[in-house]
Amino acid sequence: MNSPKPPVSPRPSPQSLWTRSLNTLADWGAATRALLASLGLAARLFARLIATLVPSMRRSELVRDQLHFLGNYSLAIISVSGLFVGFVLGLQGYNTLQRYGSSSALGLLVALSLVRELGPVVSALLFVGRAGTSLTAEIGLMKAGEQLSAMDMMAVDPVQRILAPRFWAGVVALPVLAAVFSAVGIMGGWVVGVVMIGVDPGSFWGQMQAGVDVWKDVCNGVIKSIVFGFTVTFIALYQGYMASPTPEGVSRATTRTVVTASLAVLGLDFILTAWMFSL
């Protein structure tokens, strides 16, 4: 007996292929248009926040309160993380330098690693997880509760009254937290290298003082932390300000804050490092 032949699927007509191509092109166009619209809204919001510098300084108590909320409450996780990062750098750095008979340069290795890279980058990532998410959730919940709309009805600009103090507080807080992270990390490297392992303390501090340049190393790290402060704080506020006024929208905005801000920090770190080393 002859087995039945499998059914042959009909070949798509040229008209259906053309329609499918047009639909794909329309989807790409809609996605591109939405991306450009979001970039435009972000640029307008960023310009408005920059323009609020002088009015925010006139109402410094608002910035002070937000600086306490963003900076002081993040100090514990920054300090503990910096201490353990210093421990790891001291241990790993000693084991690596000992192979080449350069264990006396442990202080220089720890200081350069923290001041140039780990201090600004890790502090920014921790700041995203601690302060950035709280900013997005706070602004998103205010929008969901129609508090921002009520302020508009009362002729009060929510950007100047709510977003601007948080923005400038985040810009100021992150460089300070990065400096604390680096200082505590250096002390952690000293504890492991000098107290626990037995590296000569004079060599530890002497190599550090001789090898770390204030302008090329410390100032570059400060510039990175300032740029990260602008970026992380703005992304957190923008995601909260543009979040959908629903619980699901606020949760998605908080997730987008962590992902977008973390990737932005890592990408900007590469760009800034390449630019600084090319000077």
C-alpha contacts under 8 A as a table, 3 or more apart, distances in Angstrom:
res1	aa1	res2	aa2	distance
12	P	16	S	6.37
12	P	17	L	6.82
13	S	16	S	5.39
13	S	17	L	6.51
14	P	17	L	5.10
14	P	18	W	6.11
15	Q	18	W	5.05
15	Q	19	T	6.17
16	S	19	T	4.98
16	S	20	R	6.10
17	L	20	R	5.10
17	L	21	S	6.18
18	W	21	S	5.13
18	W	22	L	6.22
19	T	22	L	5.09
19	T	23	N	6.21
20	R	23	N	5.07
20	R	24	T	6.23
21	S	24	T	5.11
21	S	25	L	6.13
22	L	25	L	5.04
22	L	26	A	6.03
23	N	26	A	4.97
23	N	27	D	6.17
24	T	27	D	5.08
24	T	28	W	6.30
25	L	28	W	5.12
25	L	29	G	6.13
26	A	29	G	4.97
26	A	30	A	6.10
27	D	30	A	5.11
27	D	31	A	6.18
28	W	31	A	5.12
28	W	32	T	6.09
29	G	32	T	5.09
29	G	33	R	6.01
30	A	33	R	5.05
30	A	34	A	6.10
31	A	34	A	5.13
31	A	35	L	6.16
32	T	35	L	5.06
32	T	36	L	6.17
33	R	36	L	5.16
33	R	37	A	6.06
34	A	37	A	5.03
34	A	38	S	6.14
35	L	38	S	5.18
35	L	39	L	6.19
36	L	39	L	5.04
36	L	40	G	6.10
37	A	40	G	5.06
37	A	41	L	6.22
38	S	41	L	5.07
38	S	42	A	6.05
39	L	42	A	5.01
39	L	43	A	6.10
40	G	43	A	5.10
40	G	44	R	6.22
41	L	44	R	5.15
41	L	45	L	6.13
42	A	45	L	5.14
42	A	46	F	6.05
42	A	238	Y	6.93
43	A	46	F	5.09
43	A	47	A	6.15
44	R	47	A	5.15
44	R	48	R	6.25
45	L	48	R	5.06
45	L	49	L	6.22
45	L	238	Y	7.70
46	F	49	L	5.08
46	F	50	I	6.21
46	F	234	F	7.29
47	A	50	I	5.14
47	A	51	A	6.20
48	R	51	A	5.09
48	R	52	T	6.50
48	R	159	V	7.66
49	L	52	T	5.21
49	L	53	L	7.29
49	L	159	V	7.20
49	L	160	Q	7.42
49	L	163	L	7.66
49	L	164	A	5.76
49	L	167	F	7.50
50	I	53	L	5.87
51	A	54	V	7.42
52	T	55	P	5.35
52	T	56	S	5.87
52	T	160	Q	6.38
52	T	164	A	6.46
53	L	56	S	5.25
53	L	57	M	6.32
53	L	164	A	7.86
53	L	168	W	7.73
54	V	57	M	5.17
54	V	58	R	6.49
55	P	58	R	5.11
55	P	59	R	6.67
55	P	160	Q	7.94
56	S	59	R	5.19
56	S	60	S	6.16
56	S	62	L	7.80
56	S	63	V	7.11
56	S	160	Q	7.57
56	S	164	A	6.78
56	S	165	P	6.30
57	M	60	S	4.92
57	M	63	V	7.80
59	R	62	L	6.02
59	R	63	V	7.32
60	S	63	V	5.14
60	S	64	R	6.03
61	E	64	R	4.89
61	E	65	D	6.18
62	L	65	D	5.30
62	L	66	Q	6.39
62	L	165	P	5.80
63	V	66	Q	5.18
63	V	67	L	5.93
63	V	165	P	4.57
63	V	166	R	6.64
63	V	168	W	6.88
63	V	169	A	5.57
64	R	67	L	4.97
64	R	68	H	6.23
64	R	169	A	7.28
65	D	68	H	5.17
65	D	69	F	6.31
66	Q	69	F	4.87
66	Q	70	L	5.95
66	Q	165	P	6.63
66	Q	166	R	5.70
66	Q	169	A	5.80
67	L	70	L	5.23
67	L	71	G	5.45
67	L	72	N	7.33
67	L	166	R	7.62
67	L	169	A	4.69
67	L	170	G	6.90
67	L	172	V	7.63
67	L	173	A	6.38
68	H	71	G	5.39
68	H	72	N	5.02
68	H	73	Y	7.04
69	F	72	N	5.98
69	F	73	Y	5.71
70	L	73	Y	5.93
70	L	74	S	6.21
70	L	131	A	5.73
70	L	169	A	7.25
70	L	170	G	6.64
70	L	173	A	6.91
71	G	74	S	5.21
71	G	75	L	6.18
71	G	170	G	7.71
71	G	173	A	5.19
71	G	174	L	7.41
71	G	177	L	7.11
72	N	75	L	5.16
72	N	76	A	7.90
73	Y	76	A	6.85
74	S	77	I	5.81
74	S	78	I	6.26
74	S	127	F	7.14
74	S	130	R	6.62
74	S	131	A	7.15
75	L	78	I	5.11
75	L	79	S	5.97
75	L	177	L	6.86
76	A	79	S	5.25
76	A	80	V	6.15
77	I	80	V	5.26
77	I	81	S	5.88
77	I	126	L	7.75
78	I	81	S	5.26
78	I	82	G	5.97
78	I	123	S	6.58
78	I	126	L	7.15
78	I	177	L	6.79
78	I	180	V	7.52
78	I	181	F	5.86
79	S	82	G	5.11
79	S	83	L	6.14
79	S	180	V	6.82
79	S	181	F	5.78
79	S	184	V	6.33
80	V	83	L	5.14
80	V	84	F	6.41
81	S	84	F	5.34
81	S	85	V	6.08
81	S	181	F	7.55
82	G	85	V	5.05
82	G	86	G	6.07
82	G	119	G	7.87
82	G	180	V	7.99
82	G	181	F	4.73
82	G	182	S	6.64
82	G	184	V	5.60
82	G	185	G	4.61
82	G	188	G	7.77
83	L	86	G	5.13
83	L	87	F	6.30
83	L	181	F	7.68
83	L	184	V	5.41
83	L	185	G	4.79
83	L	186	I	7.93
83	L	187	M	7.27
83	L	188	G	5.01
84	F	87	F	4.85
84	F	88	V	6.26
84	F	185	G	7.19
84	F	188	G	6.81
85	V	88	V	5.15
85	V	89	L	6.11
85	V	185	G	6.07
85	V	188	G	7.56
86	G	89	L	5.03
86	G	90	G	6.00
86	G	110	V	7.19
86	G	184	V	7.38
86	G	185	G	3.99
86	G	186	I	5.85
86	G	187	M	7.02
86	G	188	G	4.39
86	G	189	G	4.54
87	F	90	G	5.23
87	F	91	L	6.27
87	F	185	G	7.37
87	F	188	G	4.98
87	F	189	G	5.17
87	F	191	V	7.48
87	F	192	V	5.88
88	V	91	L	5.21
88	V	92	Q	5.93
88	V	189	G	7.58
89	L	92	Q	5.26
89	L	93	G	5.47
89	L	110	V	6.08
89	L	189	G	6.30
90	G	93	G	5.21
90	G	94	Y	5.98
90	G	106	L	6.99
90	G	110	V	6.60
90	G	188	G	7.41
90	G	189	G	4.34
90	G	190	W	7.17
90	G	192	V	5.68
90	G	193	G	5.56
91	L	94	Y	5.35
91	L	95	N	6.37
91	L	189	G	7.68
91	L	192	V	6.47
91	L	193	G	6.94
92	Q	95	N	5.26
92	Q	96	T	6.24
93	G	96	T	5.17
93	G	97	L	5.98
93	G	106	L	6.30
93	G	109	L	6.99
93	G	110	V	7.46
94	Y	97	L	5.18
94	Y	98	Q	5.79
94	Y	103	S	5.77
94	Y	106	L	6.20
94	Y	193	G	7.10
95	N	98	Q	5.38
95	N	99	R	6.99
96	T	99	R	5.80
96	T	100	Y	7.63
97	L	100	Y	5.52
97	L	101	G	6.29
97	L	102	S	5.02
97	L	103	S	4.97
97	L	105	A	7.62
97	L	106	L	7.32
98	Q	101	G	4.94
98	Q	102	S	5.79
98	Q	103	S	5.05
99	R	102	S	7.65
100	Y	103	S	7.93
102	S	105	A	5.72
102	S	106	L	7.72
103	S	106	L	5.55
103	S	199	V	7.25
104	S	107	G	7.39
104	S	199	V	6.71
104	S	200	D	7.02
104	S	203	S	5.36
104	S	204	F	5.98
104	S	207	Q	7.37
105	A	108	L	5.30
105	A	109	L	6.38
105	A	203	S	7.10
105	A	204	F	6.44
105	A	207	Q	5.81
105	A	208	M	7.56
106	L	109	L	5.12
106	L	110	V	6.20
106	L	193	G	7.35
106	L	204	F	6.15
107	G	110	V	5.23
107	G	111	A	6.05
107	G	186	I	7.79
107	G	189	G	7.39
107	G	190	W	7.29
107	G	203	S	7.76
107	G	204	F	4.52
107	G	205	W	6.10
107	G	207	Q	6.34
107	G	208	M	5.22
108	L	111	A	5.21
108	L	112	L	6.03
108	L	204	F	7.27
108	L	205	W	7.93
108	L	207	Q	5.56
108	L	208	M	4.21
108	L	209	Q	7.83
108	L	211	G	6.28
108	L	212	V	7.02
109	L	112	L	5.43
109	L	113	S	6.05
109	L	208	M	7.92
110	V	113	S	5.29
110	V	114	L	6.21
110	V	185	G	7.95
110	V	186	I	6.36
110	V	189	G	6.47
111	A	114	L	5.30
111	A	115	V	5.88
111	A	182	S	7.68
111	A	186	I	6.10
111	A	208	M	6.66
111	A	212	V	7.39
112	L	115	V	5.25
112	L	116	R	5.63
112	L	117	E	7.81
112	L	212	V	6.72
112	L	217	D	7.21
113	S	116	R	5.70
113	S	117	E	5.77
113	S	118	L	6.06
113	S	119	G	7.92
114	L	117	E	5.68
114	L	118	L	4.64
114	L	119	G	4.76
114	L	120	P	7.96
114	L	182	S	5.31
114	L	185	G	7.04
114	L	186	I	7.54
115	V	118	L	6.80
115	V	119	G	5.58
115	V	120	P	7.45
115	V	182	S	5.94
115	V	217	D	6.60
115	V	218	V	5.92
115	V	221	G	5.72
116	R	119	G	6.95
116	R	120	P	7.46
116	R	217	D	5.82
116	R	218	V	6.89
116	R	220	N	6.80
116	R	221	G	5.01
117	E	120	P	5.98
117	E	121	V	6.01
117	E	221	G	6.98
118	L	121	V	5.25
118	L	122	V	5.43
118	L	123	S	7.69
118	L	182	S	7.83
119	G	122	V	5.77
119	G	123	S	5.87
119	G	178	A	5.24
119	G	179	A	7.05
119	G	181	F	5.74
119	G	182	S	5.09
119	G	221	G	7.61
120	P	123	S	5.33
120	P	124	A	6.05
120	P	175	P	7.53
120	P	178	A	5.19
120	P	179	A	8.00
120	P	221	G	6.26
120	P	222	V	7.53
120	P	224	K	6.31
120	P	225	S	4.96
120	P	228	F	7.77
121	V	124	A	5.18
121	V	125	L	6.30
121	V	225	S	7.57
121	V	265	V	6.93
121	V	266	L	7.38
121	V	269	D	7.30
122	V	125	L	5.06
122	V	126	L	6.10
123	S	126	L	5.12
123	S	127	F	5.93
123	S	174	L	7.32
123	S	177	L	6.71
123	S	178	A	5.39
123	S	181	F	6.86
124	A	127	F	4.89
124	A	128	V	6.17
124	A	174	L	6.90
124	A	178	A	7.68
124	A	225	S	7.34
124	A	228	F	6.38
124	A	229	G	7.33
124	A	232	V	7.39
124	A	265	V	7.16
125	L	128	V	5.10
125	L	129	G	6.54
125	L	262	S	6.04
125	L	265	V	7.48
126	L	129	G	5.16
126	L	130	R	6.13
127	F	130	R	5.15
127	F	131	A	5.32
127	F	132	G	6.32
127	F	174	L	7.32
128	V	131	A	5.74
128	V	132	G	4.37
128	V	133	T	6.44
128	V	232	V	6.54
128	V	257	T	7.69
128	V	258	V	6.13
128	V	261	A	6.83
128	V	262	S	7.19
129	G	132	G	6.00
129	G	133	T	5.90
129	G	258	V	6.54
130	R	133	T	6.21
130	R	134	S	6.78
131	A	134	S	5.19
131	A	135	L	6.19
132	G	135	L	5.17
132	G	136	T	6.30
132	G	232	V	6.92
132	G	233	T	6.44
132	G	236	A	5.18
132	G	237	L	7.98
132	G	257	T	7.02
132	G	258	V	7.46
133	T	136	T	5.17
133	T	137	A	6.08
133	T	236	A	6.78
133	T	254	T	5.53
133	T	255	T	7.96
133	T	257	T	6.70
133	T	258	V	6.97
134	S	137	A	5.14
134	S	138	E	5.90
135	L	138	E	5.15
135	L	139	I	6.14
135	L	166	R	7.92
135	L	236	A	6.04
135	L	237	L	6.27
135	L	240	G	7.19
136	T	139	I	5.38
136	T	140	G	5.87
136	T	236	A	5.08
136	T	237	L	5.68
136	T	238	Y	7.80
136	T	239	Q	6.12
136	T	240	G	4.15
136	T	241	Y	7.63
136	T	250	V	7.66
136	T	253	A	6.91
136	T	254	T	5.72
136	T	257	T	7.26
137	A	140	G	5.03
137	A	141	L	5.96
137	A	240	G	6.33
137	A	250	V	6.17
137	A	251	S	7.47
137	A	253	A	7.82
137	A	254	T	6.24
138	E	141	L	5.28
138	E	142	M	6.24
138	E	240	G	7.38
139	I	142	M	5.06
139	I	143	K	6.22
139	I	237	L	7.01
139	I	240	G	4.93
139	I	241	Y	5.97
140	G	143	K	5.07
140	G	144	A	6.12
140	G	239	Q	7.94
140	G	240	G	4.43
140	G	241	Y	6.14
140	G	242	M	7.81
140	G	243	A	5.85
140	G	244	S	7.65
140	G	245	P	6.85
140	G	250	V	5.41
140	G	253	A	7.88
141	L	144	A	4.86
141	L	145	G	6.00
141	L	245	P	7.38
141	L	250	V	6.93
142	M	145	G	5.10
142	M	146	E	6.23
142	M	147	Q	5.23
142	M	148	L	6.30
143	K	146	E	4.98
143	K	147	Q	5.92
143	K	148	L	5.54
143	K	149	S	7.34
143	K	241	Y	7.13
143	K	243	A	7.88
143	K	245	P	5.86
144	A	147	Q	7.67
144	A	244	S	7.46
144	A	245	P	3.91
144	A	246	T	5.88
144	A	247	P	7.84
145	G	245	P	7.58
146	E	149	S	5.11
146	E	150	A	6.17
147	Q	150	A	4.99
147	Q	151	M	6.30
148	L	151	M	5.10
148	L	152	D	6.41
148	L	158	P	6.03
149	S	152	D	5.02
149	S	153	M	6.30
150	A	153	M	4.97
150	A	154	M	6.37
151	M	154	M	5.04
151	M	155	A	6.35
151	M	156	V	5.04
151	M	157	D	6.75
151	M	158	P	6.36
152	D	155	A	5.03
152	D	156	V	5.42
152	D	157	D	6.18
152	D	158	P	7.00
153	M	156	V	7.45
156	V	161	R	7.36
157	D	160	Q	5.50
157	D	161	R	6.11
158	P	161	R	4.97
158	P	162	I	5.20
158	P	163	L	6.70
159	V	162	I	5.62
159	V	163	L	4.78
159	V	164	A	5.96
160	Q	163	L	6.07
160	Q	164	A	5.08
160	Q	165	P	7.54
161	R	164	A	6.43
161	R	165	P	7.09
162	I	165	P	6.37
162	I	166	R	7.00
163	L	166	R	5.41
163	L	167	F	6.06
163	L	237	L	6.78
164	A	167	F	4.98
164	A	168	W	6.26
165	P	168	W	5.48
165	P	169	A	6.00
166	R	169	A	5.09
166	R	170	G	6.11
166	R	233	T	7.85
167	F	170	G	5.29
167	F	171	V	6.34
167	F	230	F	7.69
167	F	233	T	5.79
167	F	234	F	6.52
167	F	237	L	7.48
168	W	171	V	4.95
168	W	172	V	6.24
169	A	172	V	5.23
169	A	173	A	5.93
170	G	173	A	5.02
170	G	174	L	6.12
170	G	229	G	6.04
170	G	230	F	7.46
170	G	233	T	5.66
171	V	174	L	6.02
171	V	175	P	7.44
171	V	226	I	6.47
171	V	229	G	4.48
171	V	230	F	5.40
171	V	233	T	6.95
172	V	175	P	6.26
172	V	176	V	6.94
172	V	226	I	7.74
172	V	229	G	7.35
173	A	176	V	5.36
173	A	177	L	6.16
173	A	229	G	7.66
174	L	177	L	5.01
174	L	178	A	6.06
174	L	225	S	6.39
174	L	226	I	7.06
174	L	228	F	7.67
174	L	229	G	5.41
175	P	178	A	5.02
175	P	179	A	6.24
175	P	222	V	6.34
175	P	225	S	4.97
175	P	226	I	5.75
175	P	229	G	7.11
176	V	179	A	5.13
176	V	180	V	6.31
177	L	180	V	5.01
177	L	181	F	6.08
178	A	181	F	4.95
178	A	182	S	6.23
178	A	225	S	6.69
179	A	182	S	5.20
179	A	183	A	6.15
179	A	222	V	7.98
180	V	183	A	5.12
180	V	184	V	6.03
181	F	184	V	5.35
181	F	185	G	5.95
182	S	185	G	4.99
182	S	186	I	6.15
183	A	186	I	5.23
183	A	187	M	6.43
184	V	187	M	5.07
184	V	188	G	6.20
185	G	188	G	4.90
185	G	189	G	6.23
186	I	189	G	5.05
186	I	190	W	6.20
187	M	190	W	4.94
187	M	191	V	6.21
188	G	191	V	5.11
188	G	192	V	6.40
189	G	192	V	5.28
189	G	193	G	5.84
190	W	193	G	5.11
190	W	194	V	5.36
190	W	195	V	7.00
190	W	204	F	7.68
191	V	194	V	5.68
191	V	195	V	4.97
191	V	196	M	6.35
192	V	195	V	5.86
192	V	196	M	4.92
192	V	197	I	6.15
193	G	196	M	6.02
193	G	197	I	5.11
193	G	198	G	6.18
193	G	199	V	5.53
194	V	197	I	5.78
194	V	198	G	4.65
194	V	199	V	4.57
194	V	200	D	6.32
194	V	201	P	5.91
194	V	204	F	7.68
195	V	198	G	5.77
195	V	199	V	7.71
199	V	203	S	7.67
199	V	204	F	7.06
200	D	203	S	5.41
200	D	204	F	6.26
201	P	204	F	4.90
201	P	205	W	6.25
202	G	205	W	5.49
202	G	206	G	5.64
203	S	206	G	4.97
203	S	207	Q	5.71
204	F	207	Q	5.75
204	F	208	M	6.44
205	W	208	M	5.05
205	W	209	Q	6.12
206	G	209	Q	5.21
206	G	210	A	6.11
207	Q	210	A	5.16
207	Q	211	G	5.92
208	M	211	G	5.32
208	M	212	V	5.83
209	Q	212	V	5.80
210	A	213	D	7.85
212	V	217	D	6.39
212	V	218	V	7.73
213	D	216	K	5.51
213	D	217	D	5.37
213	D	218	V	6.78
214	V	217	D	5.72
214	V	218	V	4.93
214	V	219	C	6.26
215	W	218	V	5.90
215	W	219	C	4.95
215	W	220	N	6.96
216	K	219	C	6.14
216	K	220	N	5.90
217	D	220	N	5.32
217	D	221	G	6.33
218	V	221	G	5.21
218	V	222	V	6.32
219	C	222	V	4.90
219	C	223	I	6.12
220	N	223	I	5.08
220	N	224	K	6.25
220	N	276	M	7.24
221	G	224	K	5.07
221	G	225	S	6.25
222	V	225	S	5.12
222	V	226	I	6.23
223	I	226	I	5.16
223	I	227	V	6.26
224	K	227	V	5.19
224	K	228	F	6.10
224	K	269	D	7.18
224	K	272	L	7.09
225	S	228	F	4.97
225	S	229	G	6.00
226	I	229	G	4.96
226	I	230	F	6.42
227	V	230	F	5.27
227	V	231	T	6.23
228	F	231	T	5.00
228	F	232	V	5.80
228	F	265	V	6.23
228	F	268	L	7.94
229	G	232	V	5.47
229	G	233	T	5.94
230	F	233	T	5.63
230	F	234	F	5.99
231	T	234	F	5.36
231	T	235	I	6.13
231	T	261	A	7.23
231	T	264	A	7.51
231	T	265	V	7.66
232	V	235	I	5.30
232	V	236	A	6.24
232	V	261	A	5.44
232	V	265	V	7.60
233	T	236	A	5.22
233	T	237	L	6.22
234	F	237	L	5.16
234	F	238	Y	5.91
235	I	238	Y	5.10
235	I	239	Q	6.04
235	I	257	T	6.33
235	I	260	T	7.54
235	I	261	A	6.34
236	A	239	Q	5.39
236	A	240	G	6.32
236	A	254	T	7.82
236	A	257	T	5.45
236	A	261	A	7.69
237	L	240	G	5.18
237	L	241	Y	5.96
238	Y	241	Y	5.02
238	Y	242	M	6.01
239	Q	242	M	5.30
239	Q	243	A	5.80
239	Q	253	A	5.42
239	Q	254	T	7.29
239	Q	256	R	7.28
239	Q	257	T	6.35
240	G	243	A	5.14
240	G	250	V	7.08
240	G	253	A	6.24
240	G	254	T	7.43
243	A	249	G	5.64
243	A	250	V	5.82
243	A	252	R	7.98
243	A	253	A	5.73
244	S	248	E	7.84
244	S	249	G	4.49
244	S	250	V	6.49
245	P	249	G	6.22
245	P	250	V	6.99
246	T	249	G	5.00
246	T	250	V	6.25
247	P	250	V	5.20
247	P	251	S	6.26
248	E	251	S	5.17
248	E	252	R	6.14
249	G	252	R	5.16
249	G	253	A	6.07
250	V	253	A	5.04
250	V	254	T	6.20
251	S	254	T	5.12
251	S	255	T	6.35
252	R	255	T	5.07
252	R	256	R	6.14
253	A	256	R	5.00
253	A	257	T	6.15
254	T	257	T	5.06
254	T	258	V	6.61
255	T	258	V	5.36
255	T	259	V	6.37
256	R	259	V	5.17
256	R	260	T	5.69
257	T	260	T	5.36
257	T	261	A	5.68
258	V	261	A	5.48
258	V	262	S	5.91
259	V	262	S	5.38
259	V	263	L	6.23
260	T	263	L	5.32
260	T	264	A	6.03
261	A	264	A	4.96
261	A	265	V	6.10
262	S	265	V	5.19
262	S	266	L	6.39
263	L	266	L	5.23
263	L	267	G	6.05
264	A	267	G	5.13
264	A	268	L	5.91
265	V	268	L	5.22
265	V	269	D	5.97
266	L	269	D	5.07
266	L	270	F	6.53
267	G	270	F	5.36
267	G	271	I	6.46
268	L	271	I	4.98
268	L	272	L	5.91
269	D	272	L	5.22
269	D	273	T	5.92
270	F	273	T	5.16
270	F	274	A	6.11
271	I	274	A	5.26
271	I	275	W	6.16
272	L	275	W	5.01
272	L	276	M	5.95
273	T	276	M	5.14
273	T	277	F	6.10
274	A	277	F	5.41
274	A	278	S	6.19
275	W	278	S	5.22
275	W	279	L	6.65
276	M	279	L	5.51
